[in-house]
Amino acid sequence: MIRPSNYRRVLVLIFSFIFLLAAFRAGEAREILTFEDGDTLEQLRQKIQHNGYQFQVGHNWVYDMPAEMKKKFFSRRPPRRLSVSPTPADMGPVAETLGQAVLPAQFDWRNYNGHSYIGPVKDQGNCGSCYAFAACAAAEGSYNFANGRYDSNCVNFSESYIIWCLGDLAEYNDHFFGCEGADYDYYELQALTLEGVVYESDFPYRESDPGACTHWGDETVVFDSWHRIGCNDIDAIKTAIMTYGVVDAAVDVTSAFQAYRRGVYEDSLTSCSASPCYYTKTNHAIALVGWNDDGDAANRGYWILRNSWGSDWGENGYMRIKYRSARVACEATYLVARPACSVPNAPGSITYPSTDSDGSFTVSWPTVSGTTGYTLERAADVSFTSGRVTLYKGSSTSYAQTGLASGAYYYRVKADNSCGSSSWRTGGLVTVGDGAFYLIPNREGGSTVIFLE
């Protein structure tokens, strides 16, 4: 016969075993299943349900894209060679305001004081140019806020200028170009602080290479600086968004991300484990326009992510994404825009001789008001596609050309200031060398000089 005290011990053991078994099974159920390339929609939905995520997926043009196309489409990559990165040494001005400003529970540049400070969602098409769309979104958002532009007055910058003109320059070509993507060093943002960007109306978006850039003379907007934000520093990203505008960031896109339809996206890619941390693997550039703590910042908070896959993708082209999912907080950056001002007028003329025997002469132009300097270029044809070289950047209104080889040349000058540059003022043909010559018209609209022996 079992004594009552032993009965109690047996019951305690039984209930303890049941409790531990239930806990073990619950632990098994909480094991997170990762999203894999090639997951079907049914597999994605099973994983989403299993993981307890709160978003939906479905067919769209990116998810349905052939695997070979996706390899080129998701084109963000590590640098191809070791180089001196343009990365600023610190977080920039955000560091000065971090912790001082009161961060609201939610913020959205699409509805700030009843106005939108960012234009409609764009579509990069089948081109791996996401880096240019993210850069332009950040540039537009920061410029609009700095200059009080909103709703129908929002600025619209040219992605084509970034990918086909800036990307073709030697100092940037290794880091970004065309539909071939960009690396983790954000040279596209560096270019916006040095060269600037033109307006979409001057160079509309195109996915195919147009050849030599013909937009160097278009009006540009130049930005003061760009800065990285600390990896997974949620408050710093929020501060950058609220203080300077839309943020340029990157994500590691999974099959579930591609198929996203609605809800708050979540996955297991939350750490920034590379060294440096902003070299953590990502494959797609996006922009962040706001956030929502959703009552529990640590567990429910999400960014409002702006994509470049058209308005039919996700929630009208946007995604709500948990603060650290898809490595979205590993590589965030922001631009500092200059206040509104006017670019200078072009110089009224440019003067130099039409012929010269020894290649030594003076190129001059009149003073332009409201300028901080001038840029002078020389080329072998009037369209400045052959032998183009920058000769001078500075405040002088003349340049002493010396020792120029025999040939035919054109010169052009533009005025610069902190807002950007004027259009170019191009001079006539100068022929350098001794003896007689023929002028033969060429297809570029200029002339080819043929010297006689």
C-alpha positions as CSV (number, residue, x, y, z in Angstrom):
1,M,0.0,0.0,0.0
2,I,1.4,3.5,-1.0
3,R,1.6,5.9,1.8
4,P,0.0,9.4,1.3
5,S,3.4,11.2,1.5
6,N,4.7,8.9,-1.3
7,Y,1.6,9.6,-3.3
8,R,2.3,13.3,-3.2
9,R,5.9,12.7,-4.3
10,V,4.7,10.7,-7.3
11,L,2.2,13.3,-8.3
12,V,4.8,16.0,-8.1
13,L,7.2,14.0,-10.3
14,I,4.5,13.3,-12.9
15,F,3.4,17.0,-13.1
16,S,7.0,18.1,-13.3
17,F,7.6,15.7,-16.2
18,I,4.5,17.0,-18.0
19,F,5.6,20.6,-17.5
20,L,9.2,20.0,-18.7
21,L,7.8,18.0,-21.8
22,A,5.5,20.9,-22.6
23,A,8.3,23.4,-22.3
24,F,10.6,21.3,-24.5
25,R,7.9,21.1,-27.2
26,A,7.2,24.8,-26.9
27,G,10.9,25.4,-27.3
28,E,10.9,23.2,-30.4
29,A,8.0,25.2,-31.8
30,R,9.8,28.5,-31.3
31,E,12.8,27.4,-33.4
32,I,12.9,30.1,-36.2
33,L,12.8,28.8,-39.8
34,T,14.9,30.9,-42.2
35,F,13.7,32.0,-45.6
36,E,15.7,30.4,-48.5
37,D,16.1,31.2,-52.2
38,G,13.6,29.2,-54.2
39,D,11.0,29.0,-51.4
40,T,7.6,28.6,-52.9
41,L,4.7,30.8,-51.7
42,E,3.3,27.8,-49.8
43,Q,6.7,27.2,-48.1
44,L,6.9,30.9,-47.2
45,R,3.5,30.9,-45.7
46,Q,4.2,27.8,-43.6
47,K,7.4,29.4,-42.3
48,I,5.7,32.7,-41.6
49,Q,3.0,30.9,-39.6
50,H,5.5,28.7,-37.8
51,N,7.6,31.7,-36.8
52,G,4.7,33.7,-35.6
53,Y,5.3,36.5,-38.1
54,Q,2.6,39.0,-39.0
55,F,2.9,39.6,-42.8
56,Q,1.5,38.2,-46.0
57,V,3.2,37.2,-49.3
58,G,2.0,36.8,-52.8
59,H,3.1,36.8,-56.5
60,N,4.7,39.9,-57.9
61,W,7.1,40.7,-60.7
62,V,10.3,40.6,-58.5
63,Y,9.4,37.3,-56.8
64,D,8.5,35.8,-60.1
65,M,11.7,36.9,-61.8
66,P,13.9,34.1,-63.1
67,A,16.8,33.1,-60.8
68,E,19.5,34.2,-63.3
69,M,17.9,37.7,-63.6
70,K,17.8,38.0,-59.8
71,K,21.6,37.5,-59.6
72,K,22.1,40.6,-61.6
73,F,19.1,42.5,-60.2
74,F,20.2,42.2,-56.6
75,S,23.5,44.0,-57.3
76,R,24.7,45.5,-54.1
77,R,28.1,44.0,-53.3
78,P,31.4,44.3,-51.3
79,P,34.0,46.6,-52.9
80,R,35.8,44.9,-55.8
81,R,39.2,46.1,-54.6
82,L,40.7,47.5,-51.4
83,S,40.6,51.3,-51.5
84,V,40.5,54.3,-49.3
85,S,36.8,54.6,-48.5
86,P,35.2,58.0,-48.6
87,T,33.3,57.0,-45.4
88,P,33.2,59.9,-42.9
89,A,35.2,59.3,-39.8
90,D,32.2,59.9,-37.5
91,M,28.4,60.0,-37.5
92,G,28.4,63.7,-38.4
93,P,26.0,66.3,-37.0
94,V,23.5,63.6,-35.9
95,A,25.9,62.8,-33.1
96,E,25.4,66.3,-31.7
97,T,21.6,66.0,-31.5
98,L,21.4,62.4,-30.5
99,G,19.7,62.0,-27.2
100,Q,18.7,65.7,-27.1
101,A,15.6,65.7,-29.3
102,V,12.5,63.9,-28.1
103,L,11.8,61.1,-30.5
104,P,8.1,60.6,-31.1
105,A,6.5,57.2,-31.1
106,Q,5.9,57.5,-34.8
107,F,7.1,59.7,-37.7
108,D,6.4,59.7,-41.4
109,W,7.7,62.1,-44.1
110,R,4.7,61.1,-46.3
111,N,2.5,63.0,-43.8
112,Y,4.5,65.6,-41.8
113,N,2.2,68.4,-40.6
114,G,-0.3,67.3,-43.2
115,H,2.1,67.4,-46.2
116,S,4.3,64.9,-48.0
117,Y,8.0,65.7,-48.3
118,I,8.7,62.8,-50.7
119,G,7.3,62.2,-54.2
120,P,5.7,59.1,-55.6
121,V,7.3,55.7,-55.5
122,K,9.5,55.0,-58.5
123,D,10.4,51.8,-60.5
124,Q,13.9,50.8,-61.3
125,G,12.7,48.2,-63.8
126,N,14.9,45.2,-64.6
127,C,18.1,47.3,-64.1
128,G,20.3,46.8,-61.0
129,S,20.2,50.5,-60.2
130,C,18.6,50.4,-56.7
131,Y,21.6,52.3,-55.4
132,A,20.6,55.4,-57.5
133,F,17.0,55.2,-56.4
134,A,17.9,55.0,-52.8
135,A,20.3,57.9,-53.2
136,C,17.8,60.0,-55.0
137,A,15.1,59.3,-52.4
138,A,17.5,60.4,-49.6
139,A,18.6,63.4,-51.7
140,E,15.0,64.4,-52.5
141,G,13.8,64.0,-49.0
142,S,16.6,66.0,-47.4
143,Y,16.4,68.7,-50.0
144,N,12.6,69.0,-49.8
145,F,12.8,69.4,-46.0
146,A,15.7,71.8,-46.0
147,N,14.0,74.0,-48.6
148,G,10.3,73.8,-47.5
149,R,9.2,71.9,-50.6
150,Y,6.3,69.5,-50.3
151,D,3.3,67.8,-52.0
152,S,3.3,68.7,-55.7
153,N,6.4,71.0,-55.2
154,C,8.7,68.1,-54.2
155,V,11.9,68.0,-56.2
156,N,12.6,65.0,-58.5
157,F,16.3,64.1,-59.2
158,S,17.7,62.0,-62.0
159,E,18.7,58.4,-61.3
160,S,20.0,58.2,-64.9
161,Y,22.5,61.0,-64.2
162,I,23.9,58.9,-61.3
163,I,24.2,55.6,-63.1
164,W,25.2,56.7,-66.6
165,C,27.1,60.0,-66.1
166,L,28.6,59.9,-62.6
167,G,29.1,56.2,-62.8
168,D,31.2,56.6,-65.9
169,L,33.7,58.9,-64.2
170,A,37.0,57.1,-63.4
171,E,36.9,58.0,-59.7
172,Y,33.5,56.2,-59.3
173,N,33.4,53.6,-62.0
174,D,34.9,50.8,-59.8
175,H,32.2,51.4,-57.2
176,F,29.0,51.9,-59.2
177,F,27.9,52.1,-62.8
178,G,24.7,51.6,-64.7
179,C,22.7,48.4,-64.1
180,E,25.8,46.7,-62.6
181,G,25.0,47.9,-59.1
182,A,27.1,49.5,-56.4
183,D,29.3,48.5,-53.5
184,Y,29.1,49.0,-49.8
185,D,31.2,52.2,-49.8
186,Y,28.4,54.6,-50.9
187,Y,30.5,56.4,-53.5
188,E,27.2,57.4,-55.1
189,L,26.6,59.6,-52.1
190,Q,30.1,60.9,-52.2
191,A,29.5,61.9,-55.8
192,L,26.4,63.9,-54.8
193,T,28.6,66.0,-52.5
194,L,31.2,66.7,-55.1
195,E,29.6,66.6,-58.5
196,G,25.9,67.0,-57.6
197,V,22.8,65.6,-59.4
198,V,20.6,67.0,-62.1
199,Y,16.8,67.0,-62.4
200,E,14.7,64.2,-63.7
201,S,13.2,66.5,-66.2
202,D,16.7,67.1,-67.8
203,F,17.6,63.4,-67.8
204,P,14.6,61.0,-67.5
205,Y,15.2,57.5,-66.3
206,R,16.4,54.9,-68.8
207,E,17.6,51.3,-68.3
208,S,19.9,51.1,-71.3
209,D,23.3,52.8,-71.6
210,P,22.9,56.0,-73.7
211,G,26.7,56.2,-74.4
212,A,28.7,59.3,-73.7
213,C,26.9,61.6,-71.2
214,T,25.5,64.7,-72.7
215,H,24.2,66.2,-69.5
216,W,27.4,67.7,-68.0
217,G,26.2,71.2,-68.7
218,D,22.8,70.7,-67.0
219,E,22.0,72.5,-63.7
220,T,23.1,70.5,-60.7
221,V,22.3,70.4,-57.0
222,V,25.2,69.6,-54.7
223,F,24.9,68.4,-51.2
224,D,27.0,69.5,-48.2
225,S,28.0,66.1,-46.8
226,W,27.0,62.5,-46.2
227,H,27.5,60.3,-43.1
228,R,27.1,56.8,-41.9
229,I,24.9,55.9,-38.9
230,G,26.1,53.4,-36.3
231,C,25.1,49.8,-37.0
232,N,21.8,48.8,-35.4
233,D,21.6,52.2,-33.6
234,I,17.8,52.6,-33.8
235,D,17.7,56.0,-32.0
236,A,20.4,57.4,-34.2
237,I,18.6,56.4,-37.4
238,K,15.4,57.9,-36.1
239,T,17.2,61.1,-35.2
240,A,18.7,61.3,-38.7
241,I,15.3,60.8,-40.4
242,M,13.6,63.4,-38.2
243,T,16.5,66.0,-38.4
244,Y,17.8,65.7,-42.0
245,G,15.1,63.8,-44.0
246,V,14.8,60.4,-45.7
247,V,17.6,58.0,-45.0
248,D,19.5,55.8,-47.5
249,A,19.9,52.2,-46.2
250,A,20.3,48.6,-47.4
251,V,18.7,45.3,-46.8
252,D,19.5,41.6,-47.5
253,V,16.5,40.5,-49.6
254,T,15.1,37.1,-49.0
255,S,12.4,35.2,-51.0
256,A,9.9,36.4,-48.4
257,F,11.0,40.0,-48.8
258,Q,10.5,39.7,-52.6
259,A,7.0,38.3,-52.2
260,Y,6.0,40.8,-49.5
261,R,2.4,42.0,-49.8
262,R,1.3,43.6,-46.5
263,G,1.9,43.6,-42.8
264,V,5.1,44.0,-40.7
265,Y,7.9,42.1,-42.3
266,E,10.2,40.2,-40.1
267,D,13.0,37.6,-40.5
268,S,16.0,36.3,-38.6
269,L,18.7,38.5,-40.3
270,T,19.1,40.9,-37.4
271,S,22.8,41.1,-36.6
272,C,25.6,43.2,-38.2
273,S,28.4,40.7,-37.7
274,A,31.0,41.8,-40.3
275,S,34.1,43.9,-39.6
276,P,33.5,46.7,-40.1
277,C,29.9,46.1,-39.3
278,Y,28.6,48.2,-42.2
279,Y,30.2,45.6,-44.5
280,T,27.6,43.0,-43.4
281,K,26.1,41.3,-46.4
282,T,23.3,43.1,-48.1
283,N,22.1,43.0,-51.7
284,H,19.6,45.9,-52.2
285,A,19.5,49.6,-51.5
286,I,16.3,51.2,-50.1
287,A,15.2,54.3,-48.3
288,L,13.6,54.8,-44.9
289,V,11.0,57.6,-44.6
290,G,9.7,57.1,-41.0
291,W,9.0,54.7,-38.2
292,N,6.3,53.5,-35.7
293,D,7.1,52.0,-32.3
294,D,3.6,50.4,-32.4
295,G,3.2,50.6,-28.6
296,D,6.3,48.5,-27.9
297,A,9.5,49.7,-29.7
298,A,11.6,46.7,-28.6
299,N,9.3,44.0,-29.9
300,R,6.8,45.6,-32.3
301,G,8.6,48.7,-33.7
302,Y,9.1,49.0,-37.5
303,W,10.5,51.3,-40.2
304,I,8.5,52.6,-43.1
305,L,10.7,51.4,-46.0
306,R,10.4,53.0,-49.4
307,N,11.3,50.5,-52.3
308,S,12.0,51.2,-56.0
309,W,9.8,48.4,-57.4
310,G,6.8,50.4,-58.4
311,S,3.6,51.1,-56.5
312,D,2.1,47.7,-57.1
313,W,4.7,46.0,-54.8
314,G,4.0,45.7,-51.1
315,E,1.9,48.4,-49.5
316,N,1.7,50.9,-52.4
317,G,5.5,50.5,-53.0
318,Y,6.3,50.6,-49.3
319,M,7.0,48.0,-46.6
320,R,6.7,48.0,-42.8
321,I,9.7,46.2,-41.5
322,K,10.9,45.4,-38.0
323,Y,13.7,47.7,-36.8
324,R,16.5,45.1,-37.3
325,S,15.1,42.6,-39.8
326,A,16.8,42.1,-43.2
327,R,19.8,43.8,-41.7
328,V,18.0,47.1,-42.5
329,A,19.8,49.0,-39.6
330,C,23.3,47.8,-40.5
331,E,24.2,50.3,-43.2
332,A,22.1,53.4,-42.9
333,T,23.4,56.8,-44.1
334,Y,22.1,60.3,-44.5
335,L,22.7,63.4,-46.6
336,V,23.0,67.0,-45.4
337,A,21.2,69.3,-47.9
338,R,22.1,73.0,-48.6
339,P,19.4,75.6,-48.1
340,A,17.7,77.0,-51.2
341,C,19.8,79.4,-53.3
342,S,20.4,80.1,-57.0
343,V,23.1,78.7,-59.2
344,P,25.1,81.4,-61.0
345,N,24.6,82.4,-64.6
346,A,27.0,81.1,-67.2
347,P,29.9,83.4,-68.1
348,G,28.9,85.7,-70.9
349,S,31.8,84.6,-73.2
350,I,35.0,82.7,-73.4
351,T,38.0,84.1,-75.3
352,Y,41.0,82.6,-76.9
353,P,42.7,82.7,-80.3
354,S,41.4,80.7,-83.3
355,T,44.9,79.7,-84.3
356,D,48.2,79.4,-82.5
357,S,51.6,78.1,-83.6
358,D,53.2,76.9,-80.3
359,G,50.3,75.9,-78.1
360,S,50.8,78.7,-75.6
361,F,48.0,81.3,-75.2
362,T,45.5,82.7,-72.6
363,V,41.9,81.6,-72.2
364,S,39.8,84.2,-70.4
365,W,36.1,84.9,-69.5
366,P,34.2,87.7,-67.7
367,T,33.4,87.8,-64.0
368,V,30.1,86.3,-62.9
369,S,28.3,87.6,-59.8
370,G,27.2,85.2,-57.1
371,T,29.9,82.6,-57.9
372,T,32.7,81.1,-55.8
373,G,34.8,79.9,-58.7
374,Y,34.9,78.5,-62.2
375,T,35.6,75.2,-64.0
376,L,37.4,75.2,-67.3
377,E,37.6,72.2,-69.6
378,R,39.2,71.3,-73.0
379,A,38.2,68.7,-75.5
380,A,39.0,67.7,-79.1
381,D,35.4,68.1,-80.3
382,V,32.6,70.5,-79.7
383,S,30.4,67.9,-77.9
384,F,33.2,67.3,-75.4
385,T,33.2,63.5,-75.8
386,S,36.7,63.2,-77.1
387,G,39.8,64.0,-75.1
388,R,37.8,65.8,-72.4
389,V,40.0,67.1,-69.6
390,T,39.4,69.5,-66.7
391,L,42.1,72.2,-66.8
392,Y,41.2,74.5,-64.0
393,K,39.0,74.9,-60.9
394,G,39.3,78.2,-59.0
395,S,38.4,81.9,-58.7
396,S,40.5,83.3,-61.5
397,T,38.9,84.5,-64.8
398,S,41.9,83.4,-67.0
399,Y,44.0,80.4,-67.6
400,A,47.5,80.3,-69.2
401,Q,47.6,77.4,-71.7
402,T,51.2,76.2,-72.4
403,G,52.8,73.6,-74.5
404,L,49.7,72.3,-76.2
405,A,50.3,69.7,-78.9
406,S,49.3,70.4,-82.5
407,G,45.6,69.7,-83.1
408,A,42.2,71.2,-82.9
409,Y,40.6,72.1,-79.5
410,Y,37.6,73.6,-77.9
411,Y,37.3,75.2,-74.5
412,R,34.3,75.7,-72.2
413,V,33.8,77.3,-68.8
414,K,31.1,77.3,-66.2
415,A,30.5,79.2,-63.0
416,D,30.2,77.4,-59.6
417,N,28.8,78.2,-56.2
418,S,27.5,76.3,-53.1
419,C,24.2,75.6,-54.8
420,G,25.7,74.1,-58.0
421,S,26.9,75.1,-61.4
422,S,25.7,77.1,-64.3
423,S,25.4,75.8,-67.8
424,W,28.6,75.7,-69.9
425,R,29.9,78.5,-72.1
426,T,31.7,77.0,-75.1
427,G,34.1,78.8,-77.3
428,G,35.1,78.3,-80.9
429,L,37.7,76.1,-82.5
430,V,41.4,76.8,-81.9
431,T,43.9,75.1,-84.2
432,V,47.4,74.6,-82.8
433,G,50.5,74.0,-85.0
434,D,52.5,75.4,-87.9
435,G,51.6,75.2,-91.6
436,A,48.4,74.8,-93.6
437,F,45.5,72.6,-92.6
438,Y,42.0,71.4,-93.7
439,L,38.9,71.6,-91.6
440,I,36.7,68.5,-92.2
441,P,33.2,68.5,-90.6
442,N,32.6,65.5,-88.3
443,R,29.5,63.7,-87.0
444,E,29.7,65.4,-83.6
445,G,29.0,68.8,-85.2
446,G,32.6,70.0,-84.9
447,S,35.6,69.9,-87.3
448,T,38.5,67.6,-87.6
449,V,41.8,69.4,-88.5
450,I,44.1,67.7,-91.0
451,F,47.5,69.4,-91.1
452,L,49.5,69.3,-94.3
453,E,53.1,68.1,-94.2
